[in-house]
Amino acid sequence: MNDRVARAALTRHFDPQDTTGRALVRALGAFAALRVATGEQPPHTFRHITEADLTEALRRWAPRIQDVDPENDLATIERLGGGFLIPGDEHWPIGLDDLPDAPYGLWYVGNIAHGIPPVNRAAAVTGSRDSTSYGAAVTGEMAHGLAQRGLCVISGLGYGIDAHAHRGALAGSNGNVTATIAVAAGGLDRVYPSGNADLAAAIKATGLIISEQPPGNAPTRHRFLQRNRIMAALAGVTCIVEARWRSGALSAAHHAETIGRHVAAVPGSVHSANSAGCHKLLRESGAFLVSDAADVAEILAD
């Protein structure tokens, strides 16, 4: 088993926020860490892992051992017309390395020919699933303008703002760069939400859909929140167009701030609950106020 196969296995065996698993990989590397986690290699004393934490982790991981089949997962993603990226690969997005909990690897489907652009050539645009007509119009125009400038639009393939961001970018694409990338919360053998299947097909034709989750893993609320850190790390700026006060989209902005990326927000009506989260960002976090693609492109150019 090589490092690629081991990392493919780890995407199924470890949760992204499993600190013991991450400490094990840092201490041993992916291959040896997997052997310890699956019981193929006896555990021993580690400098940064207590015996109690390792014992608890081994108990937690034990039920997953029977599901670990990286060769099958790699064959599945190949049948889907995709692949699996790991650190050091030509197309590995080095922006992910800024995350303290960077993915062990990235599953992808779509057109990898243009690769994944550097962070200074990409903007994450996201927000509410129940977007208003105002949010839809601003998002579509912004994404279209960014794509026309040769910038990549990162979003999450959800309903509402996400879908408008992807569609706007596809409409503005010049065909010379990856216009849009969707970051999924589950395995790439299924499209979620299913109502965006046609949009997913259009993205794959010229862009990419990526996920840290292996084929077969269902999207869950926790995984939606986890994937937001990937969106933030891929982009030089994360722009929230519409978000309610407690919207999950705000976590993308939080992750961006945590790793030193820019955050931007589009203001809305003071009477609109859909803009309350954006106003909170502008008031409390020092987010840039933006209204169009030119504003976002200017932030990326800094």
KEKE-3310 file (N, C-alpha, C; in steps of 0.2 Angstrom, whole numbers, plus 5000, padded with zeros to 4 digits):
npx = (5004:5003:5006:4996:4985:4984:4980:4968:4961:4961:4952:4940:4941:4945:4937:4937:4940:4945:4956:4965:4968:4974:4985:4992:4994:5003:5014:5018:5015:5004:5003:5008:5001:4988:4989:4991:4979:4970:4973:4983:4996:5004:5000:5010:5020:5017:5023:5014:5002:4991:4990:4977:4969:4973:4968:4955:4952:4955:4945:4934:4937:4936:4924:4924:4933:4930:4924:4933:4940:4950:4955:4944:4936:4944:4944:4930:4929:4937:4929:4918:4924:4933:4946:4959:4966:4982:4993:5007:5004:5003:4991:4987:4979:4988:4983:4975:4984:4986:4976:4973:4967:4969:4962:4965:4966:4959:4944:4939:4928:4926:4933:4949:4959:4963:4966:4966:4964:4976:4975:4974:4967:4955:4938:4927:4910:4895:4880:4863:4852:4838:4837:4834:4826:4834:4846:4849:4850:4861:4871:4872:4876:4888:4896:4897:4904:4916:4920:4922:4933:4943:4943:4941:4926:4921:4910:4896:4887:4874:4856:4849:4860:4872:4869:4866:4878:4887:4880:4881:4895:4898:4891:4898:4911:4926:4932:4945:4950:4947:4931:4922:4921:4914:4911:4908:4898:4897:4900:4905:4898:4885:4873:4870:4860:4848:4841:4849:4856:4857:4864:4876:4881:4884:4894:4904:4907:4916:4922:4925:4920:4923:4927:4931:4926:4924:4918:4901:4899:4887:4880:4880:4874:4884:4895:4893:4896:4909:4915:4914:4926:4935:4931:4934:4948:4952:4951:4955:4947:4932:4916:4900:4884:4870:4864:4856:4855:4860:4865:4873:4882:4889:4900:4909:4915:4920:4930:4938:4943:4950:4961:4968:4963:4954:4938:4922:4906:4890:4879:4862:4844:4839:4827:4827:4828:4837:4848:4854:4864:4875:4876:4880:4893:4899:4898:4905:4916:4925:4924:4925:4915:4906:4899:4899:4907:4919:4923:4926:4936:4946:4949:4956:4967:4975)
npy = (4994:5011:5029:5036:5027:5024:5036:5038:5028:5034:5044:5038:5032:5040:5054:5071:5081:5073:5073:5065:5056:5064:5068:5056:5053:5064:5060:5047:5046:5043:5030:5021:5026:5022:5008:5007:5012:5002:4991:4983:4985:4986:4997:5010:5020:5038:5054:5065:5060:5054:5039:5035:5043:5037:5024:5026:5031:5020:5012:5019:5019:5006:5000:5004:4998:4987:4993:4999:5001:5005:5003:4999:5011:5020:5014:5016:5030:5032:5026:5035:5045:5053:5057:5055:5067:5070:5078:5086:5081:5087:5094:5097:5108:5120:5129:5123:5118:5127:5125:5119:5107:5100:5092:5074:5070:5074:5070:5070:5075:5078:5091:5091:5097:5111:5112:5117:5133:5145:5153:5167:5168:5165:5165:5163:5161:5162:5158:5160:5146:5149:5160:5177:5187:5198:5193:5183:5190:5198:5189:5181:5191:5195:5183:5180:5191:5189:5177:5181:5189:5180:5173:5161:5154:5148:5137:5129:5120:5120:5124:5140:5154:5147:5140:5150:5156:5147:5145:5158:5159:5149:5155:5166:5161:5160:5149:5146:5144:5136:5139:5137:5129:5116:5112:5098:5090:5077:5060:5058:5050:5053:5066:5080:5093:5083:5090:5098:5091:5093:5105:5101:5092:5101:5109:5099:5097:5108:5112:5108:5096:5093:5084:5080:5068:5051:5040:5036:5040:5049:5066:5076:5087:5090:5087:5097:5108:5106:5105:5119:5124:5120:5127:5140:5139:5137:5149:5166:5176:5175:5178:5182:5183:5183:5179:5172:5176:5166:5158:5143:5146:5156:5150:5148:5160:5162:5152:5157:5169:5163:5157:5168:5173:5184:5192:5195:5204:5206:5220:5221:5224:5232:5227:5214:5198:5189:5195:5198:5191:5195:5208:5207:5202:5213:5222:5217:5209:5215:5213:5216:5227:5223:5225:5221:5212:5218:5224:5213:5207:5217:5215:5203:5206:5213)
npz = (5000:4995:4998:4993:4992:5006:5011:5004:5011:5024:5022:5024:5036:5046:5054:5049:5059:5069:5081:5087:5077:5067:5074:5075:5061:5059:5067:5062:5048:5034:5029:5040:5051:5047:5048:5062:5066:5061:5067:5062:5065:5080:5093:5101:5112:5110:5108:5107:5110:5122:5131:5135:5126:5114:5116:5117:5105:5096:5100:5095:5082:5078:5073:5060:5052:5044:5034:5027:5011:5001:4988:4981:4982:4975:4963:4960:4960:4948:4939:4939:4932:4937:4950:4963:4973:4981:4994:4986:4973:4956:4954:4967:4978:4985:4994:5003:5013:5022:5032:5048:5049:5037:5022:5020:5008:4991:4983:4967:4953:4935:4925:4925:4918:4918:4931:4948:4953:4960:4976:4975:4963:4965:4971:4985:4984:4993:5003:5008:5007:5004:4995:4991:4978:4976:4981:4972:4960:4963:4966:4954:4944:4950:4950:4937:4932:4939:4933:4920:4921:4922:4934:4947:4953:4968:4976:4985:4978:4983:4985:4981:4984:4982:4970:4961:4960:4954:4942:4937:4935:4926:4915:4912:4909:4900:4895:4896:4909:4924:4928:4938:4954:4963:4980:4988:5001:5003:4997:4980:4971:4971:4968:4978:4983:4974:4965:4959:4949:4935:4935:4941:4932:4922:4928:4929:4916:4912:4924:4941:4953:4970:4985:5002:5006:5004:4990:4992:5005:5015:5014:5028:5041:5049:5040:5030:5037:5039:5026:5023:5027:5018:5006:5010:5011:4998:4992:4989:4995:5004:5000:5007:5002:5005:5021:5035:5052:5060:5050:5042:5032:5037:5043:5034:5032:5045:5045:5035:5040:5051:5045:5040:5028:5016:5020:5014:5012:5006:5007:5013:5013:5028:5033:5029:5034:5028:5026:5038:5044:5035:5038:5051:5050:5043:5053:5064:5061:5053:5039:5022:5013:4999:4982:4969:4956:4953:4965:4972:4965:4966:4980:4979:4972:4980)
capx = (5000:5007:5004:4989:4980:4983:4976:4961:4958:4960:4946:4934:4942:4945:4934:4942:4941:4948:4963:4970:4970:4979:4992:4995:4997:5009:5019:5020:5014:4998:5003:5009:4995:4982:4991:4990:4972:4966:4975:4988:5002:5003:5001:5015:5019:5018:5024:5009:4996:4991:4988:4970:4967:4974:4964:4948:4952:4955:4938:4930:4938:4936:4918:4925:4938:4927:4922:4939:4942:4953:4956:4937:4935:4948:4941:4924:4930:4939:4923:4914:4927:4937:4952:4960:4972:4985:4998:5012:5002:5003:4985:4985:4978:4992:4980:4973:4989:4985:4971:4976:4964:4968:4960:4970:4966:4953:4941:4936:4925:4925:4938:4955:4964:4965:4968:4963:4968:4979:4970:4973:4963:4948:4934:4921:4904:4890:4875:4857:4848:4832:4839:4829:4827:4839:4852:4850:4853:4868:4876:4873:4880:4895:4900:4898:4909:4922:4923:4924:4940:4947:4944:4937:4921:4920:4904:4895:4882:4867:4851:4850:4866:4877:4868:4867:4885:4889:4877:4884:4902:4897:4889:4904:4917:4929:4934:4953:4952:4942:4927:4919:4922:4909:4914:4902:4898:4897:4903:4904:4894:4878:4873:4866:4854:4847:4838:4854:4859:4859:4869:4882:4883:4887:4900:4909:4910:4922:4925:4926:4916:4927:4925:4936:4922:4925:4911:4896:4897:4881:4881:4876:4874:4891:4899:4892:4900:4916:4917:4915:4933:4939:4929:4937:4955:4953:4949:4958:4942:4926:4910:4894:4880:4865:4864:4853:4859:4864:4866:4878:4886:4894:4905:4914:4918:4924:4936:4943:4947:4955:4968:4971:4960:4949:4931:4918:4899:4885:4874:4855:4839:4838:4821:4828:4831:4842:4854:4856:4871:4880:4877:4884:4900:4901:4899:4909:4922:4929:4923:4924:4908:4906:4893:4900:4913:4925:4925:4929:4943:4951:4952:4960:4973:4979)
capy = (5000:5017:5034:5038:5022:5025:5043:5036:5024:5038:5049:5035:5029:5046:5061:5077:5084:5068:5076:5059:5053:5069:5067:5049:5054:5068:5056:5041:5046:5040:5022:5018:5028:5018:5002:5007:5013:4996:4985:4979:4987:4987:5004:5011:5027:5043:5060:5070:5056:5050:5032:5035:5045:5032:5018:5028:5032:5014:5009:5023:5017:4998:4998:5006:4994:4982:4997:5002:4997:5011:5001:5000:5018:5023:5011:5019:5037:5032:5025:5041:5050:5057:5054:5057:5071:5071:5083:5084:5080:5093:5098:5098:5115:5121:5133:5118:5117:5132:5123:5115:5101:5099:5085:5069:5070:5076:5066:5075:5073:5084:5092:5093:5100:5118:5112:5121:5139:5147:5157:5174:5168:5162:5169:5159:5165:5157:5161:5156:5142:5152:5167:5182:5189:5202:5189:5179:5194:5201:5183:5179:5196:5195:5177:5181:5196:5186:5172:5185:5191:5174:5171:5155:5155:5142:5137:5123:5116:5120:5128:5147:5158:5143:5138:5156:5158:5142:5147:5164:5158:5146:5159:5171:5158:5161:5143:5146:5143:5133:5145:5136:5123:5115:5108:5094:5088:5070:5056:5061:5045:5055:5073:5082:5090:5080:5095:5102:5087:5096:5110:5097:5090:5107:5111:5094:5098:5112:5113:5102:5095:5090:5082:5076:5062:5045:5038:5032:5044:5053:5072:5077:5094:5091:5087:5103:5114:5104:5107:5126:5126:5119:5132:5146:5138:5137:5156:5172:5180:5172:5183:5180:5187:5183:5174:5174:5178:5159:5154:5139:5149:5161:5147:5149:5167:5161:5148:5161:5173:5159:5156:5174:5175:5190:5190:5201:5203:5211:5222:5221:5228:5231:5224:5207:5193:5185:5199:5199:5188:5199:5214:5205:5201:5219:5226:5214:5205:5219:5211:5221:5228:5223:5225:5218:5208:5223:5225:5206:5207:5222:5212:5197:5209:5216)
capz = (5000:4995:5002:4990:4994:5013:5012:5002:5016:5029:5021:5026:5042:5051:5053:5048:5065:5074:5083:5088:5070:5064:5078:5073:5054:5059:5070:5058:5041:5032:5029:5046:5055:5045:5051:5069:5067:5059:5071:5058:5068:5087:5096:5106:5115:5106:5112:5108:5111:5128:5131:5136:5120:5109:5117:5115:5097:5093:5101:5091:5075:5077:5069:5053:5049:5039:5028:5023:5005:4997:4981:4978:4982:4970:4956:4959:4957:4941:4934:4938:4927:4942:4953:4970:4974:4988:4994:4982:4966:4952:4954:4973:4979:4991:4999:5009:5018:5028:5037:5053:5048:5030:5020:5019:5000:4988:4978:4962:4946:4931:4920:4929:4913:4920:4938:4953:4953:4966:4980:4973:4957:4966:4976:4987:4985:4996:5006:5010:5002:5003:4993:4988:4971:4976:4982:4966:4955:4964:4965:4947:4941:4953:4948:4929:4931:4941:4928:4914:4923:4922:4941:4948:4958:4973:4980:4988:4975:4986:4982:4983:4982:4979:4963:4957:4960:4949:4935:4934:4933:4920:4910:4911:4907:4894:4893:4897:4915:4928:4930:4945:4958:4969:4986:4990:5008:5003:4992:4973:4968:4971:4968:4983:4982:4968:4961:4956:4945:4929:4937:4943:4925:4918:4931:4928:4909:4911:4930:4945:4959:4974:4991:5006:5008:4999:4987:4997:5012:5014:5016:5034:5043:5051:5035:5027:5040:5038:5019:5022:5028:5011:5002:5012:5010:4991:4989:4993:4998:5005:5000:5009:4998:5009:5026:5041:5058:5062:5044:5041:5027:5040:5046:5029:5034:5051:5043:5031:5045:5055:5041:5037:5021:5017:5020:5011:5013:5002:5012:5010:5017:5035:5034:5027:5038:5024:5026:5045:5045:5032:5042:5057:5048:5042:5059:5070:5059:5048:5032:5016:5010:4992:4979:4963:4954:4953:4972:4974:4961:4969:4986:4977:4969:4985)
cpx = (5004:5003:4997:4984:4979:4979:4969:4958:4956:4954:4940:4935:4942:4940:4939:4944:4944:4955:4968:4972:4975:4985:4995:4998:5003:5015:5022:5019:5007:4998:5003:5003:4989:4983:4989:4982:4967:4968:4981:4995:5001:5004:5007:5015:5021:5019:5018:5002:4996:4988:4980:4967:4967:4969:4957:4947:4951:4948:4934:4931:4937:4930:4919:4929:4935:4925:4927:4941:4944:4953:4949:4935:4938:4946:4934:4924:4933:4933:4918:4918:4931:4944:4953:4967:4975:4990:5004:5011:5002:4997:4983:4985:4982:4989:4977:4978:4989:4980:4975:4973:4963:4966:4966:4971:4959:4950:4938:4933:4925:4931:4944:4960:4967:4967:4964:4967:4971:4974:4969:4970:4957:4945:4928:4915:4898:4885:4869:4855:4842:4833:4833:4830:4833:4846:4854:4853:4860:4873:4877:4878:4888:4899:4901:4904:4916:4925:4925:4931:4945:4948:4939:4932:4920:4914:4902:4889:4875:4862:4853:4856:4871:4876:4868:4874:4888:4887:4880:4891:4902:4895:4894:4910:4920:4932:4942:4955:4946:4937:4924:4921:4917:4912:4908:4903:4898:4900:4901:4900:4887:4878:4868:4866:4852:4844:4843:4859:4861:4864:4876:4885:4887:4893:4906:4911:4916:4925:4926:4921:4921:4924:4931:4932:4923:4918:4907:4894:4892:4883:4877:4877:4882:4896:4899:4896:4907:4919:4918:4922:4937:4937:4933:4945:4957:4953:4953:4953:4935:4920:4904:4889:4873:4865:4860:4857:4863:4865:4873:4884:4891:4900:4911:4918:4923:4931:4941:4947:4952:4962:4970:4968:4955:4942:4927:4910:4895:4880:4867:4851:4840:4832:4821:4831:4837:4848:4857:4863:4877:4881:4881:4891:4903:4903:4904:4915:4927:4929:4923:4917:4909:4899:4893:4906:4920:4928:4929:4936:4948:4954:4957:4967:4977:4985)
cpy = (5006:5023:5036:5033:5023:5031:5042:5033:5029:5043:5045:5033:5035:5052:5066:5080:5079:5070:5070:5056:5058:5068:5061:5050:5059:5064:5050:5041:5042:5033:5019:5020:5024:5011:5001:5007:5007:4990:4981:4980:4989:4994:5004:5018:5032:5050:5064:5066:5053:5043:5031:5038:5040:5026:5020:5029:5025:5010:5012:5020:5010:4997:5000:5002:4990:4986:5000:4998:5002:5009:5001:5007:5021:5020:5015:5026:5037:5031:5031:5047:5055:5054:5056:5060:5070:5076:5081:5083:5087:5097:5099:5106:5117:5126:5129:5117:5122:5130:5118:5108:5100:5092:5080:5068:5073:5072:5071:5071:5079:5085:5095:5096:5106:5118:5116:5127:5141:5152:5164:5174:5165:5165:5164:5163:5160:5161:5157:5152:5145:5159:5171:5183:5194:5198:5186:5184:5197:5195:5182:5184:5196:5189:5177:5186:5193:5181:5176:5188:5186:5171:5165:5156:5148:5143:5130:5118:5116:5124:5135:5150:5153:5141:5144:5157:5153:5144:5153:5164:5154:5150:5164:5168:5159:5154:5141:5144:5139:5138:5144:5129:5122:5110:5104:5092:5080:5067:5059:5056:5047:5063:5075:5090:5088:5084:5099:5097:5090:5101:5107:5095:5096:5109:5106:5095:5102:5113:5107:5102:5091:5089:5079:5069:5057:5044:5034:5036:5049:5060:5073:5084:5095:5092:5094:5108:5112:5106:5115:5128:5125:5124:5138:5145:5139:5144:5161:5176:5175:5178:5180:5185:5188:5177:5177:5174:5172:5155:5150:5142:5154:5157:5147:5155:5166:5157:5152:5166:5169:5158:5162:5176:5181:5187:5196:5199:5208:5213:5221:5225:5227:5228:5216:5203:5189:5189:5201:5197:5192:5205:5213:5205:5208:5223:5223:5211:5209:5216:5217:5221:5228:5223:5222:5214:5212:5224:5219:5206:5211:5219:5207:5200:5212:5211)
cpz = (5000:4999:4999:4992:5002:5014:5009:5008:5022:5028:5024:5033:5048:5049:5053:5054:5071:5075:5084:5082:5067:5068:5076:5066:5055:5062:5065:5050:5040:5033:5036:5051:5053:5048:5058:5070:5066:5063:5068:5061:5076:5089:5100:5108:5110:5110:5113:5108:5117:5127:5131:5129:5114:5110:5116:5108:5094:5094:5096:5083:5073:5072:5062:5049:5043:5033:5024:5017:5000:4990:4978:4977:4976:4963:4955:4957:4950:4936:4934:4934:4931:4944:4960:4970:4981:4988:4990:4975:4963:4953:4962:4975:4986:4996:5005:5014:5023:5033:5042:5053:5041:5028:5019:5011:4998:4983:4973:4956:4942:4927:4924:4924:4915:4927:4942:4954:4960:4970:4978:4966:4958:4972:4978:4987:4987:5000:5007:5005:5000:5000:4990:4981:4970:4977:4976:4961:4956:4963:4958:4943:4944:4950:4940:4928:4933:4936:4921:4915:4923:4930:4942:4954:4962:4976:4982:4984:4978:4983:4984:4980:4979:4971:4959:4956:4954:4942:4932:4932:4926:4914:4908:4909:4900:4891:4894:4904:4918:4931:4937:4947:4963:4974:4989:4998:5009:4998:4985:4969:4967:4971:4973:4983:4975:4963:4957:4951:4938:4930:4938:4936:4921:4921:4929:4920:4908:4918:4934:4951:4964:4981:4995:5008:5002:4996:4992:5003:5010:5017:5023:5036:5045:5045:5030:5030:5039:5031:5018:5023:5022:5006:5003:5010:5003:4988:4993:4996:4998:5005:5002:5006:5003:5014:5032:5047:5060:5056:5044:5037:5031:5043:5040:5030:5040:5049:5039:5036:5049:5052:5038:5030:5022:5017:5018:5012:5009:5007:5008:5014:5024:5037:5032:5031:5035:5024:5033:5046:5041:5036:5048:5055:5047:5048:5064:5068:5055:5041:5028:5014:5002:4988:4972:4962:4955:4960:4974:4971:4964:4976:4984:4974:4974:4987)
residu = (MET:ASN:ASP:ARG:VAL:ALA:ARG:ALA:ALA:LEU:THR:ARG:HIS:PHE:ASP:PRO:GLN:ASP:THR:THR:GLY:ARG:ALA:LEU:VAL:ARG:ALA:LEU:GLY:ALA:PHE:ALA:ALA:LEU:ARG:VAL:ALA:THR:GLY:GLU:GLN:PRO:PRO:HIS:THR:PHE:ARG:HIS:ILE:THR:GLU:ALA:ASP:LEU:THR:GLU:ALA:LEU:ARG:ARG:TRP:ALA:PRO:ARG:ILE:GLN:ASP:VAL:ASP:PRO:GLU:ASN:ASP:LEU:ALA:THR:ILE:GLU:ARG:LEU:GLY:GLY:GLY:PHE:LEU:ILE:PRO:GLY:ASP:GLU:HIS:TRP:PRO:ILE:GLY:LEU:ASP:ASP:LEU:PRO:ASP:ALA:PRO:TYR:GLY:LEU:TRP:TYR:VAL:GLY:ASN:ILE:ALA:HIS:GLY:ILE:PRO:PRO:VAL:ASN:ARG:ALA:ALA:ALA:VAL:THR:GLY:SER:ARG:ASP:SER:THR:SER:TYR:GLY:ALA:ALA:VAL:THR:GLY:GLU:MET:ALA:HIS:GLY:LEU:ALA:GLN:ARG:GLY:LEU:CYS:VAL:ILE:SER:GLY:LEU:GLY:TYR:GLY:ILE:ASP:ALA:HIS:ALA:HIS:ARG:GLY:ALA:LEU:ALA:GLY:SER:ASN:GLY:ASN:VAL:THR:ALA:THR:ILE:ALA:VAL:ALA:ALA:GLY:GLY:LEU:ASP:ARG:VAL:TYR:PRO:SER:GLY:ASN:ALA:ASP:LEU:ALA:ALA:ALA:ILE:LYS:ALA:THR:GLY:LEU:ILE:ILE:SER:GLU:GLN:PRO:PRO:GLY:ASN:ALA:PRO:THR:ARG:HIS:ARG:PHE:LEU:GLN:ARG:ASN:ARG:ILE:MET:ALA:ALA:LEU:ALA:GLY:VAL:THR:CYS:ILE:VAL:GLU:ALA:ARG:TRP:ARG:SER:GLY:ALA:LEU:SER:ALA:ALA:HIS:HIS:ALA:GLU:THR:ILE:GLY:ARG:HIS:VAL:ALA:ALA:VAL:PRO:GLY:SER:VAL:HIS:SER:ALA:ASN:SER:ALA:GLY:CYS:HIS:LYS:LEU:LEU:ARG:GLU:SER:GLY:ALA:PHE:LEU:VAL:SER:ASP:ALA:ALA:ASP:VAL:ALA:GLU:ILE:LEU:ALA:ASP)
# end
